[in-house]
Amino acid sequence: MFAGMLRRMVQRLVTDGDLTISWPDGVTQRYGDGTGTPVHMHITDDGLMKRLMQNPELALGEGYMEGGLTVDDDDLTGFLRLISRNVRKNGSGRFSAAAAGARTGLRRIAQHNPLSVAKRNVEVHYDLPTELYKLFLDANLQYTCGYFREPDMDIDAAQIAKMDHIGKKLLIEPGMRVLDIGSGWGGLSIHLAKNFGAQVTGVTLSKEQLAEAQKRAEAAGVADKTDFRLMDYRHLDETFDRVVVVGMMEHVGQPQYPVFMNQISKVLAPDGVALVHTIGRTTPPGQTSPFIHKYIFPGGYIPAMSEVMSVVEKTDLLPTDIEVWRDHYIRTIQAWNELFEQNVDTVREMFDDKFVRMWRYYLTASEMSFSELGLVIFHYQLAHNQHAVPTNREYLYP
């Protein structure tokens, strides 16, 4: 029963491209209009058929991760690009839409992130061994989008350009107190302390990241200018000249946005400047990929601009600049993927082959989200006083 329903669903979904599927019963069928690079997928796990009908987005990732779904030449990028383009054109079908609708309806529960839950969610991803991240990130361990200011930049240069751009946007002067919410392994905090003369307080919920950040600050000679703390941003009761949030709002969860923005407003000095760098959707509000929610970033959510600004409007913060980065994250993830594959044997030794396939699927699906499904980076520059920053962007490009 499920085999026939699933084949009809694929027939309706895949109208562009060239997809061949070898089904568990030995039947091979071709879908699409025959254009583009051919993709051949094999499903060897009969039990995967029902799961693909019930929740295709989750089952695709799990099937690849578990090995019951394979693609010739391991062309996961080609396969997910073909599927993404057809979903964008034709929708995902009534079963997938129903599952997505249910996730949207339950969003307040799934993204409810009080301190105990937020700490547990962070541990799932960021308390993995730092050695894993060193295998595919840049030298400064920047786990966010790089800024490819020049077309020939490599990932290390792009991440430095990103940190410089952020420092300029914050208009940091030597001695200013800067709060880095979600400071990770300390790369941005250390850069702002070393190159802009800031006194930086970084907060994280990850013990692994905290230890690495402190070690790196010592090695960089800025231990006296950095103060890394294992604490939740909601517990801060100090005033800072500047507040920066890079790649952390995605973990806040939509129900906590009012608390998040009000806390930034509370700790930011009257003439201060804040910058929130976040992945954002150019589509209306939606829901988190079930695969990403279950295996990668539990409790996470990518906000639409309307969801952010509707909250900002209710605070005493005002937007002084909003910048949109397109394509930069595509190049960033491609660089990560390349380094990951170069070091895949080491990753497999650290974990196992199932982890390798899970991580590969996560990185590739993330790239498709930016290249095909409308994700971008938003930079929200915020202040209490509209005159806290210049009225044009010339200060960024001296």
Secondary structure, DSSP 4 states (H G I P E B T S, - for coil): -HHHHHHHHHHHH--SSEEEEE-TTS-EEEEE-S-SS-EEEEE--TTHHHHHHH-HHHHHHHHHHHTSEEEGGG-HHHHHHHHHHHHHHH--HHHHHHHHHHHHHTHHHHT---HHHHHHHHHHHHTS-HHHHHTTS-TT---S-----STT--HHHHHHHHHHHHHHHTT--TT-EEEEET-TTSHHHHHHHHHH--EEEEEES-HHHHHHHHHHHHHHT-GGGEEEEES-GGG----EEEEEEES-GGGT-GGGHHHHHHHHHHHEEEEEEEEEEEEEESSSS----HHIIIII-TT--PPBHHHHHHHHTTSS-EEEEEEEE-SHHHHHHHHHHHHHHHTHHHHHHHS-HHHHHHHHHHHHHHHHHHHTS-EEEEEEEEESSTTSS-SSSGGG--
